[in-house]
């Protein structure tokens, strides 16, 4: 029987710029699955971890970044894992980082870019990431220090 589980997290990383936020995209290296694809920070939830803890750990492992603020993007993505006959639920987070934050990619990725919203939407490979990025931009795309707007008190994790 097909099961359902929360197995992964996605983290969309934004930094403020004068015109609009810049979105971090990462290219998968030849060292793992889906080489050459572009994505957001993404990873598995480890045993004993909450989704929030996994989001913070994956952000640090994949980029060397720590967020100034972390938000629940009020979205859960779904991915069918055919080998496991399981529907994986993927909570989505938004990490806001300092404008001058230095990115250090892990071995999973070989290149990163900070892109304006339209370019980031065009770059991500997985359609689910494009949909989540559109929601992320609708909620947090105004920048200017008031990231969460009227929803800040509900969506802000840290």
N, C-alpha and C positions, 0 to 999 in steps of 0.2 A: 504494500500500500504506500502511496506517495506521502511523504512527510513534509512538514514545514518547520523551518527553524531560522532564527536570527543568527547568521554566520559571518557576515562581513560588515564593513563600514565604508562609506565614501566620505571624503573630506574635500570640500572646495575651498581653496586658499585664495583670499583676496587681499590686496593692499590698496590703500587710497592713493590716488593721483589727483592733480588739479582738475582734470577733465572728467574722468570716470574711473571706477575701480579697474585695476589690472588683475587678471586671473592667471594663476599658475597652472601650467599644463606640463606634463612629464611624458617623455617618450620611452617606451619599454625597450630595454637593451636586448641584445641577442642571447643573454644569459638565461632567459626564462621563457615563460609563455607569451604568446602574441607579440613577438618582436616587431618593433617599428610602429606599434599603435600608440596613440596619444590618449592620455587619461588624466584624471584627477588622482589625488592620493586615495589609495584603496587598499584594504587588507582584511585579513581574517581576525575575528574575535577569538582570543586565546582562552583556554579553560580558566574559569574563575574571574574573568574580566567582564566589566560592563561595556556596553557599546561606547560610552563616553571615554572610558579608559583606553579602549582599543583605538579610538579616533586620535587621541593625544599621542599614544605610543607610535602609531603608524605615521603620523605627521612628523614626529621626531626622527623615526628610523628612515623614512623615505626622503626627507628634505633637510633635516637638521634644524627645523624651525620649531618655535614655541609660539603659540598664539597670544596676542594681547587680549583677545576675546574669542570665545568659542560659542557658537550658536547651534541649536537644533534647527534644521531647515524645515521642520514641519512636513517632512516627506520621507516615505519609505519606498525604496525601489524593490523590484522583484526580479529574480533570475532563476530559471529552471536549470538545475544541475542534473543532466540526464544520466550520468554515470552513477549518481547516488539516488536517483529517482526522488529528488527532494526539491522543494521550492524554497529558495533562500531569500530571506527578507534582509534588506540592506538599509539601515538607518542612515540618513544623510545629514552631514554637519557642515558648517561654514566656519572656517578659521580666518580671523582677521589678524594680519601680521603688520609689523612696522614697515614703513616705506623703504627703509634701508636694510631690511633683514636679508642676510646672506643665505642663499640656498646651497645646500650640499647634497647632491643626489646620491642615493645608495646604488649598489650594483644592479638593482632591478631596473634602473633607468640610466640612460646615457646622456640625455639632454633635457634641459628645462627651458621654458620661455614664459615670460610675463606678457600676456596679450590683452588687448582691449576686448570688451565683451563679444562683439561680432566675430572677431578673429578666433577667440577661444571656442565659441559655439561651432564654428566651421572646422576647427582642428580636432576636437575630441572624436574618437573613433566609434565608441559605443553609443547607439541611439539613446539608451537610458540615461547616459551622462549628459547628453544634450538637453533632454527634458528636465533633468534635475538642475542643470546650470541655468536654464530659463527661469525656473522657480527661484533659484538662488538670486538671480539678478533682479527679479521682481521684488523680492523681499529686502535685498541688501545692496542693490545696484546704485543707490544714490550717494553712498559714501558721505564724506564731509563730517565725520565724527558722530553722526546720529544714525549709525548703521541699522539698528533694529527698529528704529522709528517707534510707532505706537505699540509694536509687539515686543519691544525689547524685554519687558518684564516677564514675558511668557517664554520667549525663545532663547534667551541668554542662559548658557550653561555655566560659563565662568568668565 
